[in-house]
């Protein structure tokens, strides 16, 4: 029998490719998604997120879901799903799919000038449960304050944008 390392590597790649689509179903990190309202009508776990008080119809709104744990909440690279859409003044509604029932938090950022950077004096931000923000928590409230529970169905939450 001849050892063929490339054949094994190819088999491993095929196996990994077969696993990759289920990463979302298992609650993996870093899933960029498009807004798809049908996902919240499929009978699977999800959240209808209404974002209110959007200041202007310019720039980009970024909505990210996190597990509501100390290890994950607002930590770099620890978001579960992210969607980015053109901002529209007023209220916008999004379907955020959730992989499994559990406790989650949602963070929203309005990048008004669309430069991909956080401009403290222009951009807006918001989080699930609308926690108060102040100098003492430096814009990062405890995961306990933003946490909400998602069961087998679809929950609805409202998040109010805040600007400086």
Secondary structure by P-SEA (a helix, b strand, c coil): ccccaaaaaaaaaaaaaaacccccccccccccccccccccccccbbbbbbbcccccccbbbbbbbbccccccccccccccbbbbccccccbbbbbbbbcccccbbbbbbbccccccccccccccccccccccccccccccccccccbbbbccbbbbbbbbbbcc
